[in-house]
Structures are given as C-alpha cells and as structure tokens.
C-alpha cells in the first residue's frame, strides 16, 4: 500500500489518531500504521526487539521513540521511496509535495505529531478516570415490582462529561503542533497552561529549546500587559533607556532563561556572570551594526555576542567588540551575516552558523565577502547546508 493512496482498507486499529470521514486522512493513518511502521520496526533496534503488532503503539506513546523514527524517515528517504509517493508514484520527500490522496507530506507529519501529543497529555495530565457515584439501589418492594414487570428499573443519569485537563490543553495547542522538530518538546508542552498557550499563540513556534519552554512556563514570565515575554521581545529590550548600551542585568536574565551556560560547560556561575558583564560592555557601534542584520531578535543577538566571546577569546573580543574605532570590522561581519538566512532559533544551529561567520573575520583582510568568503571557508558552506536541512516550511492539517 502507498502512503497517501485512498485505496485499501483503513487500519482497524487506526482510530487512536481520531475518527475521520475524510478518506485522505484515513489513508494516511493506514499507511503510517502499515508499511511505514513496518520499515521503522525493521530498521530501529529498540523496535525490532518488540512484537511487530505493538510497534505502532510503542512509537506513538513515547515521544523519544517517535523522534528516532522521524529522524530515520528524514535521513533515509530511500527506505520509503516506494511507500511515500505522489499521484504519479514518485517518491515524496518535501513537506510541501502533495501525496496521492491530496494531502501534503507536511499534513501527514502534523497528524502524527498531534496524535502523539494527545496521547502524552492524557498519560501525563489525566491519570485515572474518576468513576461517578454509584446508582442508588431500589428498595426490596421496588425490586419485587420490577421482577414482576409492574415497575421499570431505574435509569442511571449520566452527567455531561467535562473536558479533561488533557483535552483543554490539546484544544489550545493543536493548531501549533505541526513539525517533527516539536516531538522532543512534547513532554515540555504538557506543563503549560492553556492560558499561556493562548498568550503565546503562533510565537510558540519560535521556541525550539527545552530551557526556553521551561522559562516561558515559569510563573509571572509572560506579561499580562500585552508585552511579549523577554525571550520573544525585540532586542532593543536589552538596551538601557535612551542609550545604545546593553543593560547587564537584562542580558543576564536572557542568558539564564536560554541556559547559555551550555557554552561554558566547565565554568561556575560567577564566571559566567563575569562574561555577561564583559559582553554587556560592547561598543555602541557594534550594537548599531549587528542589531538590524540579526533581525532585532533578542535571542540571536545574545547568542551571537556570547558565541563571539567563546570563539574569539576574551582579549580579542574586547579588542574587536568593545573598543572605539573597531566598527568597520564589525560592520563587515554584519554584511556577511546579512548574506545568510537567519538560522533556526536553537543554540546548536545558531552556534554553528555564527562560529563559521566569525571564523571569516580576517580571511583576505576584512574585505573578504560573497563568493570568495564561501570558497575560503568550507565550514561556512557546511553550516549553511546543515541549516538548510533543518528548516521546515509551515504545514497544517485540517479536521
């Protein structure tokens, strides 16, 4: 059977993904539970040790296992070339490509992510289902009348079922569950309140780090006055009022909420605090040169400065970023950053690209740019290639 083909019977176990009268969704479900999971079971050692019949439920109940399966799907498209196809029976690897059923591959991914999230929310938030009060037993005389057909047995009145905690959260977050990179974050979505999800809205898709989700979920982090949370605000929030100078205390809060101590694995908290103080002393020329090319994004701006400190070292960072008259060199770095699409907002992706750009600082002098820059620095090409593989265009599924 081909994933996305409307032919063939839908799986009889596939109702966990939700009943649907849409034959295209039913076909996607059947394909995932059939030949797709068959390949996963054959290729992934942790699945191969289980009975084939339980593989689907094991994967859907465990976001870590689902993440491993989706990584296999992305890294080994050859394994699925005869399963995931379009109307012309050609292999489909792009999320935007339409499968033979009329749904895109991105739609199918979104369906899987949502189904896994719903299962996890139920396991995490609902616990045991509470039973209602027992039905009152009729008296002995009433029971005798019922036995002789002279009276009717009492009918238990069932109160309307209130939405469970998992239902409420799922309804709030469903529209924002779209991409395979979200699967490892599912356990960290569970503690979020529906109100927080509503406050964040589509900005939730800008958060890809566990540390940042935890920070956003902390009490009082999301303002109720309409202002965005610190991590999702404009980078000018870092600046002292009326000045092109960084407020060290706000920068420290951003570093903490992003858990950028990961850049300094052996450093104590006091040492990192000292680094933040040094980074906050960057010259106003540097701020004016870098803010626009980093999209005025508070996380990208902060990560670039912290990565620059790590990559260049303390003395060279001070020389290039903190002293007057060094604006020309930093502007050249800014021009190189402006050549690139912004990396996804994860520390690994941003670090890889920013380190590659910083490594070009003195190639052929600060004049190096464009094609000569890329030819001189294959590590920058590799960073761009890796970033390209990690980007996803939005996709959604209806119903």
Helices and strands as residue ranges (DSSP letters): G 14-17, H 23-31, I 32-36, H 37-43, H 45-48, G 52-54, H 55-61, H 63-75, G 77-80, H 105-121, I 122-126, H 140-147, H 165-173, G 174-176, G 180-185, H 186-189, H 194-200, G 201-206, H 210-217, G 230-232, G 235-238, H 248-258, G 260-263, H 269-279, H 284-293, H 298-312, H 314-317, I 318-322, H 327-338, H 347-358, H 370-376, H 378-390
